[in-house]
Amino acid sequence: MCIFCKIVNNEIPNNTVLENDEFLCFHDINPAAKIHVLIIPKKHYDSFDVIEPELMSNMTKFIHEVASKLGVRESGYRIITNIGDHGGQEVHHLHIHLLAGEYVGRLVGAKK
């Protein structure tokens, strides 16, 4: 069982921001910005590459709710998902990073 499935099953504690029947949002334990949260479906999907459009539609609505709750809809935020090893995916459970609360810079030409 992956780490995010364990979080969903309450086997690992988290700092929850928002939750509904389908999704969970919690603070990243290694934040890359002033605000850095992870948004995950409660059901396991390996990555964005294997999901159906309906799930993404529901996830988009949830992300909007998260951004509103965090107060960043007007100031702006970045959402990122990594897909596969070359995309930098470390946990193979679909997750969206939401970074905000400060200028988060540009991604073009970014190096690891």
N, C-alpha and C positions, 0 to 999 in steps of 0.2 A: 504494500500500500504506500502511495507517495505521501510526502510531507503535507501537501495541501489537503488530501483526503483525510489525513489524521487531524488536521485543523478543523475541517468540516465536521468530523465525528467527535469533536471536543476531546481528543486524546492529547492534543498539544494546545496550550493556551494561546490566545491572540488578543490584540487590542482592536476589537471590532469597531468599525465606523458605522456600518449600515448592513442590514441583512434582510432578505426576504426568503420566500420558499425556494427560489432558484439560484440565488447568488449571495455571495458574502464579500464584504470589503473590510480590509483590516490594514493597519499600519505596517509598513515594511520594517523589518528589524535592522536593516542596514540602509537607512535612507540616503538617497542621492540628491535630495532637494529638501527644502524647508518642510514641504508637505510631500510625502511619498507613500502612497497606499497601493495595495494590490486588490484587484477585483477578480474573483474567480467564480465559475459556475460550481454549484455544489455537486453536480454529477461530473464524474471524471471524463475529460476529453484530453487526449494527448497534446493537442495544439490547435491553433486557429485553422490549420490546414484540413482538419477533419470534421468541422462543425457545419451544421445546416444554417441557412440564412435566417430562419425563424429564431434560433437561439441568439444570433448576433443582434437581431432586432430587439429582442427582450433585454439583452445585455446593454445595448446602447441606451435604452430608457433607464436602466439601473445606473449606468455611468453618469447620466445627466442628474439623477437624484443625488448621487455621491458628490458631484461637483457643486450642486446647490447646497447640500448640507455642509460642505467644507468652505463655502463662500467664495469659490473661485471661478464661477461661471462668467463673471464680467471681466475679471483681471486676466483670465486665460490659464490654460493648463496644457500639458502634453500627455498623450496616451501612447503607450508602446506595448507591442506584444512581440516576443521573439519566437521564431519558428525553426526548430531543428538545430543541430549542432553549429552549422555555419551562420545561423541567425542569432547565435548566442543564447539559445534556450538552455537553461540549467535545470529547471524543474519541468518534467514532461507532464504537466497538467496545465491546460489553457489558463493563462493569467494575463491581465492587463495591468501595466504599471500606470498610475496617474501621478504626475509630478507637477507641483505648483507652489505658490507662496513666494516665489521669487523668479527672476529671469532664469530660465533653464538652458539658455544657449542654443546653438545650432547643432544639428546632427550631420550636416553635409561635411564630408571629409573627416569625420570623427574616427579616431583610431583607438583600439583597445589598449 
